Amino acid sequence: MTGHGGGRGRLAGKVALITGTAGGQGRAAARLFAAEGAIVIGTDLNVAGAAETVESVRVAGGRMDSTHPLDLADEDRVKAWVDAAAATHGGIDIVYNNAGATRFAPIARTSYADWSFVLRNELDIVFL
């Protein structure tokens, strides 16, 4: 596999946890990190998308496992995910907090439930 941006193997042997790997930036990061030699441990709520990312990384010769679905606001499950990755691979070198979700509207039309959803999915999951 060739690296991107002129590098090759810049992440060889590193263990990378990446959230939101079912598509978009998370999928791109998983592919890039794996192409640079990282062992990628991904997760997402979207089971089909997460599985597609794992398959595409493996077909390209990279190493990736995924725990999906995983609610990143579930403290116990997140701790178990992180602990399992660290135990399996001897530690964690990189954490890429990509997952998130928002509900945008003018404040006058934003419900407290929507506000809470944004805080949970933009702040709490990064903290956990």
Secondary structure by P-SEA (a helix, b strand, c coil): cccccccccccccbbbbbccccccaaaaaaaaaaaaccccccccccaaaaaaaaaaaaaacccccccccccccaaaaaaaaaaaaaaacccccccccccccccccccccccaaaaaaaaaaccccccc
